[in-house]
């Protein structure tokens, strides 16, 4: 587990009509401030990585599909410096993953369907506070090949 990353199981309410998937409320312990909510689609077996935010805290949930969320900690003073963490998210493993600033992250759809990821961030998107690198950048000690769940 990467230091300062929080994984919280979230509630789903199901009945014969469908379901409600809870994400975030303003009285949740994780809630800091509302910036924006956006949805990101990733196509089957495609990778959206790597990126890091200098200010934004991410709060990811998977609304549809299955993904592998990968985190990399290159914060020199962190207890988990140099560590990689894989988190498999889906409707079956419905969690919110809170990723603080300065943690590299990306995700990949892990099946033959597109996945939809929602992010409830604490600040609006600002292109000046994000850094991006290609998914296959040699800087990262990680291969995006699927691993066992």
N, C-alpha and C positions, 0 to 999 in steps of 0.2 A: 504494500500500500504506500503510495507516495504521500509524503508529509503535506498536510493542509488540504488534501483532496477529501471530500466527504461523499459517501454513497448512502442514500437514504431510500429505503423501500417505500414506495408510494401505493396508495389505496386505489383499487379499481372496484367499482360497483357494477355488477352484472345482473341482468334479468333477461326475460325472454324477448325484450325489445332491442337490446344492445347493451352498451356500458358507458359509464362515466369514468374517465381517467383523471385523477387528481394530479396536479402539477405543483402549483405554488400559490400560497395565500399570503396576504400582507402580515398575518400573525404567525407564520412559520418561523421557527428559529433561524432558518437559513436566509430568510428574506432580509436584504439590506436596503435596497432602493430599487425602484422600477426604472429601467432604461428603455428596453423594448423587448418584444417577443417576436422571434422570426422562426421560420421553418426552413430546413435545409434538406434537399432530396439528394440521395446518393444512389446511383444506378448499380445494378447487380455487378458484384466483383470489381467495383471501381473504388479508388481511394481518394479521399479528400484530406490531404495532409501536406505538409505540416504548417501549423500556425501557432503564434503565441501573442497574447495580449499584455500590454504594459500596464493597463488600468482596469480593464473589464474582468469581472467575475462571471463565469459561464455557469449556467444551470441547465444541463442537458437531460432530456427524456426522449425515448424512442416512441413515437406515436404509431408507427406502422413499420413492419419489417423486422429485420435482425441486423445488428451491427456489432462490430468489434471497435470499441473506442480505445485508443492507445495514447498513453501519457508518457512524457519523458521529462525528467527533472534535471535541468542543468544549472540550477541555482547553487552557486558555490558554497554557500553557508547552510544549505539544507542538510538535514540528517539523511535524506534519501537522494543526495546528489548522485547523478549517473544512473539512476534506476529507471526502468521501464515498467509500466503497468498496463495490462490488458484487462478490459472490462467488457463482457458480452452483455448487450442490452437488447430487450425485446418486450413483447407483451407478456411473455411468461416470466421474464426477469425485469419487471417494471420498477425502475428506480430513477431517482434524480441524482445526477452526478454533478457536484459543485466543484468547479475547477477554478482556483484562484489565479490572479495574474502571474505571469512568468513561468507557467507550466506549458511546455509544448504539447500540442494535441492534434489528433486527426482521427478519422474513422473510415471504415470500409463496410459495405454491405456484405453479409456473409452467406447469402443464398442467391437464388435465381430471380429475386424480386427487388424492386427499388425499396429503399427504406426512407422514412421521414423522421427527422430529428428536430425537436423543438428546443429552442434556447430562450430562457427568460433571463436576460442579462441585467446587470445593475446600472449600466450606462448605455446610451444609444451608440450604435456602430460609428466609429471614427477611424477612417483609413490611416490616420497619422499614428494611431496607437497599436496597430497590428503589424507583425512581421511574419512573412511567409517564406517557406522553403519547399522545394519539391519533395514529394513523398519518398523518392529514392536517393535523397541527399546523403552522402557518406558521413555527414556529421552525426547522424543518428545511428545508434547501435541496435538497429531493428530491421527485420525483413517483414514485409506485409503479407507473406504467405500465411494462409490460415493455419492456426494451431488448434489443438483439441480444446473443446469447450469444457 
